[in-house]
Amino acid sequence: MSKIGEQKKRIIHFYCRPCAEYHLKTHPHYRAMKRRAALRRKAKEAKAAQEAQQ
């Protein structure tokens, strides 16, 4: 949807479920949300690798 020469706009806000508000991505809950997602992704990959070995 972008045109040639038009820069993409960076999204600097996110919806914080615990607070039920929008915040900047510098909010502590954003960092915690990203950390939880990374842990879930790593656990899923480890489980898949373990099942592939069996």
Stockholm file with secondary structure:
# STOCKHOLM 1.0

chainA/1-54         MSKIGEQKKRIIHFYCRPCAEYHLKTHPHYRAMKRRAALRRKAKEAKAAQEAQQ
#=GR chainA/1-54 SS CCCTTCCCCCCCEEEETTTTEEEETTSHHHHHHHHHHHHHHHHHHHHHHHHHHC
#=GC SS_cons        CCCTTCCCCCCCEEEETTTTEEEETTSHHHHHHHHHHHHHHHHHHHHHHHHHHC
//
